[in-house]
Amino acid sequence: MPRVRIGPGLPDRTALDVEIARLRDLDIAGLRRRWHTVFGRPPPPHLPRHLLFRIPAYRLQADRLGDLDNASRDLLDRSGSPEKAGHKAATLVRHIADVRPGTSLGREWNGRMQRVEVLAEGFAWNGKTYRSLSQVAFAITGTRWNGPRFFGLRDKPSKGSAA
């Protein structure tokens, strides 16, 4: 499929948007035919309509605007399987669950030490009880944080480690 360009190397976004809108209007049979045209083979029979639309739409955008760079591809390749990610999440939850009631967590924020007490049913900070460390971190900073990471219970992966 030829690339439609206007000006000095800029993709024609309007033409791309129109082509994706046409995809959106196709029924399942039309999406299957389009898939075959784009990928040179029929789609897997089990794919639902939203994937029959999204995957070719992504391919159109990647062909016209550029695909992921090599660093992004490498990062995704190193991320592992969904099962591995689920195992990591379960391990993290167990690690956080090991913080026993009565434990005091501390973090310096804007030059002031913030202390949080772990309760049987949540976390206490500044005279209030919160259900999660993320809520406490938000109350302290005014921005969304991963609470366990904010309080140092979750190590930030090093740049060289495979996640």
Backbone as CSV, one residue per row, in Angstrom:
resi,resn,N_x,N_y,N_z,CA_x,CA_y,CA_z,C_x,C_y,C_z
1,MET,0.851,-1.173,0.000,0.000,0.000,0.000,0.897,1.236,0.000
2,PRO,0.712,2.179,-0.923,1.594,3.341,-0.992,1.341,4.286,0.171
3,ARG,2.388,4.954,0.579,2.271,5.949,1.651,1.763,7.256,1.057
4,VAL,0.763,7.840,1.694,0.217,9.114,1.250,0.888,10.197,2.074
5,ARG,1.573,11.115,1.414,2.313,12.153,2.135,1.967,13.523,1.563
6,ILE,2.003,14.503,2.458,1.854,15.882,2.020,3.010,16.668,2.603
7,GLY,3.409,17.687,1.941,4.489,18.526,2.461,5.803,17.766,2.525
8,PRO,6.774,18.306,3.262,8.105,17.699,3.310,8.147,16.494,4.252
9,GLY,7.680,15.354,3.764,7.792,14.115,4.531,6.743,13.925,5.613
10,LEU,5.712,14.744,5.662,4.687,14.584,6.689,3.594,13.650,6.190
11,PRO,3.164,12.678,7.024,2.090,11.791,6.577,0.769,12.539,6.530
12,ASP,-0.075,12.133,5.597,-1.406,12.721,5.483,-2.300,12.080,6.530
13,ARG,-2.404,12.711,7.697,-3.177,12.162,8.818,-4.654,12.050,8.474
14,THR,-5.166,12.977,7.689,-6.580,12.938,7.340,-6.896,11.678,6.547
15,ALA,-6.051,11.343,5.569,-6.277,10.135,4.776,-6.189,8.890,5.662
16,LEU,-5.259,8.882,6.590,-5.126,7.750,7.514,-6.362,7.632,8.401
17,ASP,-6.828,8.755,8.929,-8.026,8.751,9.770,-9.244,8.249,8.998
18,VAL,-9.367,8.643,7.733,-10.485,8.192,6.903,-10.399,6.689,6.687
19,GLU,-9.196,6.185,6.417,-9.032,4.757,6.180,-9.375,3.952,7.435
20,ILE,-8.982,4.439,8.599,-9.313,3.743,9.842,-10.812,3.824,10.116
21,ALA,-11.428,4.948,9.804,-12.886,5.066,9.963,-13.610,4.068,9.057
22,ARG,-13.084,3.857,7.867,-13.690,2.857,6.972,-13.577,1.465,7.567
23,LEU,-12.448,1.169,8.172,-12.280,-0.120,8.848,-13.333,-0.296,9.932
24,ARG,-13.545,0.767,10.707,-14.484,0.718,11.826,-15.898,0.401,11.349
25,ASP,-16.230,0.827,10.127,-17.576,0.624,9.598,-17.793,-0.759,8.989
26,LEU,-16.724,-1.549,8.820,-16.867,-2.867,8.207,-17.522,-3.859,9.161
27,ASP,-18.284,-4.785,8.589,-18.802,-5.881,9.399,-17.689,-6.923,9.569
28,ILE,-17.973,-8.002,10.285,-16.930,-8.993,10.576,-16.380,-9.610,9.285
29,ALA,-17.238,-9.921,8.331,-16.772,-10.504,7.065,-15.845,-9.530,6.341
30,GLY,-16.218,-8.260,6.344,-15.371,-7.245,5.712,-14.036,-7.087,6.425
31,LEU,-14.050,-7.152,7.747,-12.803,-7.070,8.505,-11.908,-8.277,8.226
32,ARG,-12.518,-9.443,8.085,-11.729,-10.646,7.761,-11.091,-10.518,6.367
33,ARG,-11.845,-9.994,5.403,-11.284,-9.787,4.062,-10.143,-8.768,4.114
34,ARG,-10.341,-7.688,4.864,-9.303,-6.656,4.978,-8.049,-7.224,5.639
35,TRP,-8.245,-8.044,6.683,-7.116,-8.692,7.361,-6.302,-9.499,6.335
36,HIS,-7.015,-10.278,5.519,-6.340,-11.106,4.523,-5.538,-10.235,3.556
37,THR,-6.090,-9.098,3.159,-5.391,-8.178,2.262,-4.148,-7.603,2.927
38,VAL,-4.259,-7.193,4.185,-3.145,-6.547,4.889,-2.043,-7.543,5.228
39,PHE,-2.412,-8.728,5.722,-1.417,-9.665,6.242,-1.118,-10.843,5.307
40,GLY,-1.883,-10.974,4.203,-1.612,-12.030,3.248,-2.062,-13.412,3.687
41,ARG,-2.883,-13.465,4.692,-3.429,-14.744,5.174,-4.719,-14.447,5.937
42,PRO,-5.571,-15.454,6.071,-6.822,-15.213,6.816,-6.528,-15.023,8.305
43,PRO,-7.386,-14.302,9.003,-7.184,-14.117,10.444,-7.480,-15.406,11.200
44,PRO,-6.939,-15.550,12.387,-7.320,-16.705,13.211,-8.835,-16.694,13.428
45,PRO,-9.487,-17.834,13.356,-10.954,-17.874,13.407,-11.550,-17.415,14.734
46,HIS,-10.785,-17.461,15.809,-11.328,-17.125,17.127,-11.265,-15.634,17.462
47,LEU,-10.647,-14.807,16.614,-10.482,-13.394,16.960,-11.818,-12.661,17.011
48,PRO,-12.051,-11.904,18.088,-13.278,-11.106,18.161,-13.184,-9.873,17.264
49,ARG,-14.312,-9.251,17.031,-14.393,-8.108,16.126,-13.428,-6.992,16.506
50,HIS,-13.320,-6.674,17.802,-12.472,-5.537,18.178,-11.010,-5.770,17.808
51,LEU,-10.543,-7.024,17.824,-9.164,-7.294,17.406,-9.047,-7.353,15.886
52,LEU,-10.101,-7.821,15.219,-10.098,-7.798,13.757,-10.013,-6.370,13.239
53,PHE,-10.480,-5.410,14.033,-10.359,-3.996,13.685,-9.023,-3.413,14.154
54,ARG,-8.671,-3.633,15.405,-7.523,-2.935,15.997,-6.178,-3.343,15.412
55,ILE,-5.997,-4.604,15.143,-4.689,-5.061,14.658,-4.390,-4.496,13.262
56,PRO,-5.315,-4.599,12.302,-5.028,-3.943,11.008,-4.924,-2.416,11.126
57,ALA,-5.713,-1.798,12.019,-5.617,-0.347,12.205,-4.229,0.027,12.717
58,TYR,-3.708,-0.752,13.657,-2.353,-0.500,14.152,-1.345,-0.633,13.016
59,ARG,-1.508,-1.690,12.211,-0.567,-1.913,11.106,-0.587,-0.747,10.135
60,LEU,-1.787,-0.208,9.821,-1.884,0.965,8.949,-1.114,2.147,9.537
61,GLN,-1.317,2.394,10.815,-0.625,3.510,11.463,0.877,3.288,11.476
62,ALA,1.302,2.077,11.806,2.735,1.784,11.869,3.378,1.921,10.492
63,ASP,2.678,1.467,9.443,3.218,1.585,8.092,3.362,3.032,7.662
64,ARG,2.413,3.859,8.048,2.427,5.255,7.599,3.229,6.178,8.513
65,LEU,3.154,5.923,9.820,3.779,6.847,10.775,5.053,6.303,11.404
66,GLY,5.298,5.023,11.201,6.475,4.398,11.796,6.064,3.488,12.940
67,ASP,6.783,2.391,13.051,6.494,1.395,14.077,7.328,1.696,15.322
68,LEU,7.293,0.806,16.282,8.084,0.960,17.497,9.566,0.977,17.159
69,ASP,10.334,1.771,17.912,11.784,1.757,17.717,12.361,0.488,18.331
70,ASN,13.615,0.205,18.019,14.244,-1.035,18.486,14.305,-1.123,20.001
71,ALA,14.546,-0.004,20.685,14.623,-0.022,22.154,13.274,-0.423,22.754
72,SER,12.187,0.073,22.193,10.856,-0.283,22.696,10.552,-1.752,22.430
73,ARG,10.927,-2.229,21.255,10.717,-3.647,20.947,11.506,-4.528,21.911
74,ASP,12.764,-4.147,22.161,13.591,-4.924,23.089,12.974,-4.947,24.478
75,LEU,12.461,-3.801,24.929,11.832,-3.739,26.244,10.629,-4.679,26.317
76,LEU,9.798,-4.663,25.291,8.636,-5.556,25.271,9.065,-7.013,25.205
77,ASP,10.105,-7.316,24.430,10.597,-8.692,24.350,11.116,-9.181,25.696
78,ARG,11.745,-8.287,26.465,12.288,-8.667,27.770,11.213,-8.757,28.849
79,SER,10.038,-8.203,28.586,9.016,-8.145,29.633,8.463,-9.513,29.985
80,GLY,8.622,-10.477,29.113,8.193,-11.836,29.426,6.721,-12.054,29.161
81,SER,6.274,-13.217,29.566,4.903,-13.633,29.309,3.937,-13.006,30.309
82,PRO,2.653,-12.985,29.982,1.661,-12.506,30.948,1.665,-13.335,32.233
83,GLU,1.949,-14.633,32.110,2.003,-15.486,33.301,3.128,-15.038,34.235
84,LYS,4.270,-14.703,33.640,5.417,-14.241,34.434,5.078,-12.908,35.128
85,ALA,4.406,-12.019,34.399,4.014,-10.742,34.992,3.036,-10.964,36.147
86,GLY,2.102,-11.911,35.979,1.154,-12.226,37.057,1.860,-12.780,38.272
87,HIS,2.847,-13.624,38.055,3.623,-14.182,39.171,4.363,-13.075,39.915
88,LYS,4.948,-12.132,39.157,5.653,-11.012,39.796,4.690,-10.179,40.643
89,ALA,3.471,-9.949,40.115,2.483,-9.166,40.851,2.068,-9.884,42.127
90,ALA,1.871,-11.194,42.046,1.486,-11.966,43.231,2.589,-11.946,44.272
91,THR,3.840,-12.038,43.833,4.969,-11.972,44.747,5.014,-10.613,45.441
92,LEU,4.755,-9.543,44.684,4.743,-8.200,45.261,3.652,-8.065,46.318
93,VAL,2.454,-8.589,46.028,1.355,-8.513,46.990,1.728,-9.252,48.274
94,ARG,2.343,-10.421,48.136,2.777,-11.153,49.327,3.792,-10.343,50.115
95,HIS,4.727,-9.679,49.411,5.747,-8.882,50.077,5.104,-7.734,50.868
96,ILE,4.134,-7.056,50.245,3.456,-5.950,50.920,2.617,-6.482,52.077
97,ALA,1.988,-7.652,51.884,1.159,-8.233,52.933,2.003,-8.613,54.150
98,ASP,3.296,-8.816,53.956,4.176,-9.163,55.064,4.458,-7.984,55.997
99,VAL,4.054,-6.772,55.598,4.207,-5.619,56.482,3.124,-5.746,57.542
100,ARG,3.522,-6.028,58.752,2.589,-6.361,59.834,2.030,-5.117,60.524
101,PRO,0.813,-5.229,61.040,0.256,-4.123,61.832,1.221,-3.737,62.944
102,GLY,1.336,-2.448,63.145,2.272,-1.938,64.143,3.573,-1.447,63.525
103,THR,3.817,-1.820,62.277,5.016,-1.361,61.577,4.864,0.109,61.242
104,SER,5.945,0.846,61.385,5.960,2.260,61.033,6.779,2.438,59.758
105,LEU,6.191,3.065,58.764,6.881,3.340,57.501,7.210,4.818,57.445
106,GLY,8.356,5.147,56.905,8.747,6.551,56.806,9.237,6.896,55.423
107,ARG,9.013,8.171,55.076,9.492,8.688,53.793,9.617,10.189,53.926
108,GLU,10.750,10.708,53.504,10.916,12.157,53.503,10.297,12.710,52.237
109,TRP,9.493,13.759,52.405,8.853,14.396,51.262,8.886,15.897,51.457
110,ASN,9.468,16.601,50.513,9.604,18.065,50.576,10.230,18.526,51.884
111,GLY,11.262,17.814,52.301,12.018,18.210,53.486,11.388,17.820,54.808
112,ARG,10.264,17.130,54.794,9.605,16.716,56.035,9.468,15.195,56.064
113,MET,9.735,14.610,57.217,9.581,13.170,57.368,8.102,12.838,57.536
114,GLN,7.608,11.947,56.707,6.225,11.495,56.769,6.228,10.081,57.342
115,ARG,5.468,9.849,58.403,5.404,8.532,59.029,3.994,7.969,58.895
116,VAL,3.924,6.691,58.539,2.661,5.988,58.366,2.692,4.756,59.249
117,GLU,1.614,4.536,59.979,1.494,3.341,60.813,0.643,2.307,60.090
118,VAL,1.130,1.077,60.052,0.380,-0.014,59.437,-0.616,-0.525,60.464
119,LEU,-1.882,-0.532,60.089,-2.955,-1.024,60.948,-3.451,-2.364,60.419
120,ALA,-4.252,-3.053,61.197,-4.837,-4.314,60.736,-5.755,-4.072,59.539
121,GLU,-6.406,-2.920,59.496,-7.356,-2.597,58.425,-6.964,-1.325,57.698
122,GLY,-5.717,-1.174,57.294,-5.326,-0.002,56.524,-4.058,0.644,57.041
123,PHE,-3.974,1.962,56.838,-2.773,2.721,57.157,-3.174,4.058,57.764
124,ALA,-2.486,4.448,58.822,-2.805,5.709,59.495,-1.726,6.741,59.180
125,TRP,-2.180,7.941,58.812,-1.270,9.058,58.556,-2.003,10.341,58.896
126,ASN,-1.360,11.171,59.658,-1.889,12.501,59.979,-3.290,12.454,60.592
127,GLY,-3.546,11.458,61.430,-4.824,11.366,62.123,-5.953,10.761,61.308
128,LYS,-5.677,10.299,60.096,-6.701,9.684,59.255,-6.279,8.267,58.892
129,THR,-7.280,7.436,58.580,-7.011,6.066,58.167,-7.312,5.926,56.685
130,TYR,-6.404,5.283,55.976,-6.522,5.079,54.538,-6.523,3.582,54.247
131,ARG,-7.214,3.184,53.175,-7.276,1.765,52.814,-6.010,1.266,52.139
132,SER,-5.256,2.156,51.482,-4.073,1.706,50.744,-2.929,2.700,50.908
133,LEU,-1.732,2.208,50.678,-0.561,3.083,50.713,-0.598,4.088,49.564
134,SER,-1.212,3.716,48.468,-1.322,4.649,47.340,-2.187,5.847,47.723
135,GLN,-3.244,5.613,48.521,-4.073,6.725,48.983,-3.277,7.636,49.923
136,VAL,-2.445,7.039,50.767,-1.603,7.838,51.664,-0.625,8.664,50.842
137,ALA,0.022,8.033,49.869,0.987,8.750,49.027,0.311,9.907,48.302
138,PHE,-0.920,9.705,47.837,-1.656,10.776,47.173,-1.955,11.916,48.158
139,ALA,-2.346,11.553,49.385,-2.646,12.579,50.394,-1.393,13.404,50.719
140,ILE,-0.247,12.766,50.721,1.003,13.467,51.041,1.440,14.361,49.888
141,THR,1.387,13.843,48.667,1.996,14.530,47.527,1.017,15.296,46.650
142,GLY,-0.261,14.889,46.668,-1.236,15.505,45.768,-1.173,14.942,44.358
143,THR,-0.342,13.925,44.132,-0.256,13.264,42.826,-0.340,11.763,43.018
144,ARG,-0.685,11.074,41.940,-0.815,9.613,42.016,0.558,8.959,42.073
145,TRP,0.686,8.037,43.009,1.908,7.265,43.183,1.540,5.809,43.393
146,ASN,2.465,4.926,43.102,2.364,3.556,43.567,2.793,3.617,45.025
147,GLY,1.872,3.391,45.944,2.161,3.549,47.372,3.317,2.705,47.871
148,PRO,3.348,1.398,47.566,4.478,0.591,48.023,5.816,1.109,47.493
149,ARG,5.839,1.574,46.258,7.093,2.121,45.727,7.443,3.428,46.444
150,PHE,6.451,4.277,46.684,6.688,5.555,47.356,7.334,5.338,48.723
151,PHE,6.902,4.295,49.429,7.432,4.024,50.759,8.595,3.031,50.764
152,GLY,9.120,2.716,49.585,10.307,1.874,49.506,10.069,0.394,49.711
153,LEU,8.829,-0.053,49.591,8.539,-1.468,49.734,8.676,-2.226,48.423
154,ARG,8.798,-1.489,47.378,8.945,-2.090,46.050,10.143,-1.437,45.400
155,ASP,11.147,-2.228,45.138,12.356,-1.676,44.528,12.099,-1.277,43.096
156,LYS,12.665,-0.159,42.705,12.613,0.271,41.318,13.634,-0.578,40.557
157,PRO,13.231,-1.207,39.449,14.186,-2.050,38.732,15.338,-1.217,38.185
158,SER,16.532,-1.795,38.217,17.686,-1.094,37.677,17.584,-1.088,36.164
159,LYS,18.275,-0.134,35.536,18.180,0.024,34.088,18.698,-1.206,33.347
160,GLY,19.640,-1.896,33.891,20.230,-3.039,33.203,19.523,-4.349,33.443
161,SER,18.576,-4.400,34.374,17.938,-5.689,34.703,16.813,-5.991,33.737
162,ALA,16.634,-7.250,33.459,15.507,-7.675,32.626,14.314,-7.848,33.528
163,ALA,13.245,-7.109,33.257,12.074,-7.121,34.125,11.280,-8.362,33.968
